[in-house]
Amino acid sequence: MIDDTQRAAPIVQAPVKKKRSVAIQREVAVLVAMIVFNLIFTQHFLSLQTFNVNLTQVVTIVIVGIGMTLVVATGGIDLSVGASMAISGALAPMLFMNIDGPLGILLAFTLPIIAAATCGVFNGFLVTRLNVQPIVATLVLFIAGRGIAQVVTDGSLQAFNNPAFQWIALGKIAGVPFQILLMLVLVALFTWIVRKTLFGKYLLVTGGNEEAAYLSGIPTARVKMIAYTVCAALAGLAGLISISVNSSSDANVVGLGVELDAIAAVAVGGTALTGGKAYITGTLIGALIIQLLRYTLLAHGIPDAAALVLKAAIIIAAVYVQRKRG
């Protein structure tokens, strides 16, 4: 027996795909325009070094942005991703510097991500069980999470040189940095999850109309819990990459401000901040636009602080465009 939702599916899928295609085309056009501008006006832009620098710097934004896309798709937000990065980055060096051999490396890659995922479970619990507004729930760890990381490390810098651990950020496969390949794999994986799996369908329906989804039998609380947990776990992974690049871990700066970059990438990428949509590929392109904007400003002598103002303006503009588009 076919219900009304099943009957409507063929009708609504085509417009959704068309909207996604239009959104991606618009973002690609903006990205291409920025590339052309830099080709004309920025010295040494067309070099392998510039290409690698921009791509490697965008990796953590994209990885965090993927998780943020899932949370935003449910109608939520996660302000604590930077704190999750800091916690993960604080724990990893303590493990591989105190436990010798492969076991120390294995634990340094797993336990910090599990710890970060636990932060996501905490956020999800506040949102789904205590009905705390997402922005308030995640603000708790936004403040306390970095404090936890600072307490764990006594607020001191952890410098290290461990090629086995740092391979995640500095290693290469066929000349391509591993972290870039990892980023692309995650983009492809979560694009498939959102578009092709039952969880992806539940995710979008929950964000589109949570009450209707719940009444239809969809486990909306579980869907949101998974989204927050995955978001925090991905932030933990990004924290490991971040400290590997810098050969040090400083709880005061790891992941600082990444939540703004991730939200900006999600908004520019076409995912509605009101929920019900999730464009993972769009988040990738949005992150590239944000990174290229920062590079362009720096290359032309504009202070990095100006990029923060522009990122905030971009979020406002993206939300305005989304609302006008309905």
C-alpha positions as CSV (number, residue, x, y, z in Angstrom):
1,M,0.0,0.0,0.0
2,I,1.4,3.4,-1.0
3,D,1.1,6.3,1.4
4,D,1.0,10.0,0.4
5,T,4.7,10.6,1.1
6,Q,5.6,7.8,-1.4
7,R,3.3,9.2,-4.0
8,A,4.8,12.6,-3.7
9,A,8.4,11.5,-3.8
10,P,8.8,11.4,-7.6
11,I,7.3,14.9,-7.8
12,V,9.5,16.6,-5.2
13,Q,12.8,14.9,-6.0
14,A,13.3,16.6,-9.4
15,P,12.9,20.2,-8.0
16,V,15.3,19.3,-5.1
17,K,17.9,18.0,-7.5
18,K,17.4,21.1,-9.7
19,K,17.9,23.4,-6.7
20,R,21.0,21.6,-5.7
21,S,22.4,21.8,-9.2
22,V,21.7,25.5,-9.5
23,A,23.3,26.1,-6.0
24,I,26.5,24.2,-7.0
25,Q,26.7,26.1,-10.3
26,R,26.4,29.4,-8.5
27,E,29.2,28.5,-6.0
28,V,31.5,27.2,-8.8
29,A,31.0,30.5,-10.7
30,V,32.0,32.5,-7.6
31,L,35.0,30.3,-7.0
32,V,36.1,30.5,-10.7
33,A,35.7,34.3,-10.5
34,M,38.0,34.5,-7.5
35,I,40.6,32.3,-9.2
36,V,40.5,34.4,-12.3
37,F,41.0,37.6,-10.2
38,N,44.0,36.1,-8.5
39,L,45.5,34.9,-11.7
40,I,45.4,38.4,-13.0
41,F,46.2,40.5,-9.9
42,T,48.1,38.2,-7.5
43,Q,51.7,37.4,-8.0
44,H,52.9,33.7,-7.8
45,F,49.3,32.5,-7.5
46,L,49.8,30.0,-10.3
47,S,52.3,27.9,-8.5
48,L,52.3,24.4,-7.0
49,Q,53.3,25.8,-3.6
50,T,50.3,28.2,-3.5
51,F,48.0,25.4,-4.6
52,N,49.2,23.0,-1.9
53,V,49.1,25.7,0.8
54,N,45.5,26.7,0.0
55,L,44.3,23.1,-0.2
56,T,46.0,21.9,3.0
57,Q,44.7,24.9,4.9
58,V,41.2,24.2,3.8
59,V,41.2,20.6,4.9
60,T,40.2,21.1,8.6
61,I,37.5,23.6,7.6
62,V,36.0,21.0,5.2
63,I,36.2,18.1,7.6
64,V,34.5,20.2,10.4
65,G,32.1,21.7,7.8
66,I,30.9,18.2,6.8
67,G,29.8,17.5,10.4
68,M,28.4,21.0,10.7
69,T,26.3,20.4,7.6
70,L,24.7,17.3,9.2
71,V,23.9,19.2,12.4
72,V,22.6,22.3,10.4
73,A,20.5,19.9,8.3
74,T,18.6,18.9,11.4
75,G,17.8,22.5,12.2
76,G,20.6,22.8,14.8
77,I,24.1,24.4,15.1
78,D,27.3,23.4,16.9
79,L,29.4,26.1,18.3
80,S,31.6,23.6,20.2
81,V,33.6,22.1,17.3
82,G,36.7,24.2,18.1
83,A,36.6,23.0,21.6
84,S,36.3,19.4,20.4
85,M,39.4,20.0,18.2
86,A,41.2,21.4,21.2
87,I,40.4,18.4,23.4
88,S,41.4,15.9,20.7
89,G,44.6,17.8,20.1
90,A,45.4,18.0,23.8
91,L,45.0,14.2,24.4
92,A,46.9,12.8,21.3
93,P,50.4,14.0,22.2
94,M,50.0,12.8,25.8
95,L,49.3,9.3,24.4
96,F,52.0,8.8,21.8
97,M,54.7,10.6,23.9
98,N,54.0,8.4,27.0
99,I,53.2,5.1,25.3
100,D,55.9,3.8,23.0
101,G,55.5,2.0,19.7
102,P,52.5,1.3,17.5
103,L,50.1,1.0,20.5
104,G,50.8,4.7,21.4
105,I,50.1,5.8,17.8
106,L,46.9,3.7,17.6
107,L,45.6,5.1,20.9
108,A,46.5,8.6,19.8
109,F,44.4,8.3,16.7
110,T,41.4,6.6,18.4
111,L,40.9,7.8,22.0
112,P,41.0,11.5,21.2
113,I,38.3,11.1,18.5
114,I,36.3,9.0,20.9
115,A,36.7,11.8,23.5
116,A,35.5,14.4,20.9
117,A,32.6,12.2,20.0
118,T,31.6,12.1,23.6
119,C,31.3,15.9,23.5
120,G,28.9,15.4,20.6
121,V,26.9,12.9,22.7
122,F,26.7,15.5,25.5
123,N,25.5,18.2,23.0
124,G,22.9,15.7,21.6
125,F,21.7,14.8,25.1
126,L,21.1,18.5,25.9
127,V,19.3,19.1,22.6
128,T,17.2,15.9,22.4
129,R,16.5,15.0,26.0
130,L,16.5,18.3,27.9
131,N,15.1,20.3,24.9
132,V,17.8,22.9,25.2
133,Q,18.2,25.2,22.2
134,P,21.2,24.0,20.1
135,I,22.9,27.4,20.2
136,V,22.7,27.4,24.0
137,A,23.5,23.6,24.4
138,T,26.7,23.8,22.3
139,L,27.7,27.1,23.9
140,V,28.3,25.2,27.1
141,L,31.2,23.2,25.6
142,F,32.3,26.2,23.5
143,I,33.3,27.7,26.8
144,A,34.0,24.7,29.0
145,G,35.5,22.4,26.4
146,R,38.6,24.5,25.7
147,G,38.9,24.9,29.5
148,I,39.0,21.1,29.8
149,A,41.8,20.9,27.2
150,Q,43.7,23.6,29.0
151,V,43.4,21.8,32.3
152,V,44.5,18.5,30.8
153,T,47.7,20.1,29.4
154,D,48.2,22.6,32.3
155,G,47.9,25.3,29.7
156,S,51.3,24.5,28.3
157,L,52.5,24.0,24.7
158,Q,53.1,20.3,23.7
159,A,55.9,20.3,21.1
160,F,56.7,17.0,19.4
161,N,58.3,15.3,16.4
162,N,56.6,12.0,15.6
163,P,56.6,11.1,11.8
164,A,54.4,8.1,12.3
165,F,51.6,10.2,14.0
166,Q,52.2,13.2,11.8
167,W,51.8,11.2,8.6
168,I,48.1,12.0,8.7
169,A,48.9,15.6,7.8
170,L,52.4,15.5,6.3
171,G,52.4,12.1,4.5
172,K,51.9,11.8,0.7
173,I,50.5,9.2,-1.7
174,A,51.7,9.5,-5.3
175,G,52.8,13.1,-4.4
176,V,49.4,14.1,-3.1
177,P,49.2,15.1,0.6
178,F,47.3,12.4,2.4
179,Q,45.1,14.9,4.3
180,I,43.7,16.1,1.0
181,L,42.9,12.6,-0.1
182,L,41.3,12.0,3.3
183,M,39.2,15.1,2.9
184,L,38.0,14.1,-0.6
185,V,37.1,10.6,0.7
186,L,35.1,12.0,3.5
187,V,33.3,14.4,1.1
188,A,32.4,11.5,-1.2
189,L,31.3,9.3,1.7
190,F,29.0,11.8,3.4
191,T,27.6,12.9,0.1
192,W,26.6,9.3,-0.5
193,I,25.2,9.0,3.0
194,V,23.1,12.1,2.7
195,R,21.8,11.3,-0.8
196,K,21.4,7.5,-0.8
197,T,20.9,6.2,2.7
198,L,17.9,6.0,5.0
199,F,19.7,8.1,7.6
200,G,20.2,10.8,5.0
201,K,16.5,10.8,4.2
202,Y,15.6,10.9,7.9
203,L,18.2,13.7,8.5
204,L,16.5,16.0,5.9
205,V,13.0,15.2,6.9
206,T,13.8,15.9,10.6
207,G,15.3,19.3,9.7
208,G,12.5,20.1,7.3
209,N,9.6,19.4,9.7
210,E,10.6,17.7,12.9
211,E,7.1,17.3,14.3
212,A,5.7,15.7,11.1
213,A,8.8,13.5,10.9
214,Y,8.2,12.3,14.5
215,L,4.5,11.7,13.9
216,S,5.5,9.6,10.9
217,G,7.6,7.3,13.1
218,I,11.0,8.7,12.3
219,P,13.3,8.5,15.4
220,T,14.1,12.2,15.2
221,A,16.0,12.3,18.6
222,R,18.3,9.5,17.5
223,V,18.9,11.2,14.1
224,K,19.9,14.4,15.9
225,M,22.1,12.6,18.4
226,I,24.0,10.9,15.6
227,A,24.4,14.2,13.8
228,Y,25.9,15.9,16.8
229,T,28.1,12.9,17.6
230,V,29.5,12.6,14.1
231,C,30.1,16.3,13.9
232,A,32.2,16.3,17.1
233,A,34.1,13.1,16.0
234,L,35.0,14.8,12.7
235,A,36.1,17.9,14.7
236,G,38.3,15.6,16.7
237,L,39.9,14.2,13.5
238,A,40.5,17.8,12.3
239,G,42.2,18.5,15.6
240,L,44.7,15.7,15.0
241,I,45.5,17.0,11.6
242,S,45.8,20.5,12.9
243,I,48.4,19.6,15.6
244,S,50.3,17.3,13.1
245,V,50.8,20.2,10.7
246,N,52.2,22.5,13.4
247,S,54.2,19.8,15.2
248,S,52.7,21.1,18.5
249,S,49.5,21.2,20.4
250,D,48.4,24.4,22.2
251,A,44.9,24.1,23.8
252,N,44.7,27.9,23.6
253,V,44.7,28.1,19.8
254,V,43.8,24.7,18.3
255,G,40.5,25.0,16.6
256,L,40.1,28.7,17.6
257,G,37.5,30.3,15.4
258,V,36.9,27.2,13.3
259,E,33.2,27.2,14.1
260,L,32.8,30.5,12.2
261,D,34.7,29.1,9.2
262,A,32.6,25.9,9.2
263,I,29.3,27.8,9.5
264,A,30.3,30.2,6.7
265,A,31.3,27.3,4.5
266,V,28.0,25.5,5.1
267,A,26.0,28.7,4.5
268,V,27.9,29.7,1.3
269,G,27.6,26.0,0.2
270,G,23.8,26.3,0.0
271,T,22.7,24.4,3.1
272,A,19.9,26.3,4.7
273,L,20.7,27.3,8.2
274,T,17.0,26.6,9.0
275,G,17.4,22.9,8.3
276,G,16.0,20.4,5.8
277,K,18.9,20.6,3.3
278,A,22.5,19.2,3.3
279,Y,24.9,19.9,0.4
280,I,28.2,18.3,1.3
281,T,29.8,19.1,-2.0
282,G,28.5,22.7,-1.6
283,T,30.3,22.8,1.8
284,L,33.5,21.8,0.1
285,I,33.2,24.6,-2.5
286,G,32.1,27.1,0.2
287,A,35.2,26.2,2.3
288,L,37.4,26.8,-0.8
289,I,35.7,30.2,-1.4
290,I,36.3,31.2,2.3
291,Q,40.0,30.0,2.2
292,L,40.6,31.7,-1.2
293,L,39.1,34.9,0.1
294,R,41.5,34.9,3.1
295,Y,44.4,34.2,0.8
296,T,43.4,37.0,-1.5
297,L,43.2,39.5,1.4
298,L,46.5,38.5,2.8
299,A,48.2,38.5,-0.6
300,H,47.1,42.1,-1.1
301,G,48.2,43.3,2.3
302,I,44.8,43.4,4.0
303,P,45.0,42.2,7.7
304,D,43.7,38.8,8.6
305,A,41.3,40.5,11.0
306,A,39.4,41.9,8.1
307,A,38.7,38.3,6.9
308,L,36.7,37.7,10.2
309,V,34.5,40.7,9.4
310,L,34.0,39.5,5.8
311,K,33.2,35.9,7.0
312,A,30.5,37.3,9.2
313,A,29.2,39.4,6.4
314,I,29.2,36.4,4.1
315,I,27.1,34.4,6.6
316,I,24.5,37.2,6.8
317,A,24.5,37.5,3.0
318,A,24.1,33.8,2.5
319,V,21.2,33.6,5.0
320,Y,19.5,36.6,3.3
321,V,19.8,35.0,-0.2
322,Q,18.4,31.7,1.2
323,R,15.4,33.5,2.7
324,K,14.8,35.5,-0.5
325,R,14.9,32.2,-2.4
326,G,12.3,30.8,-0.1
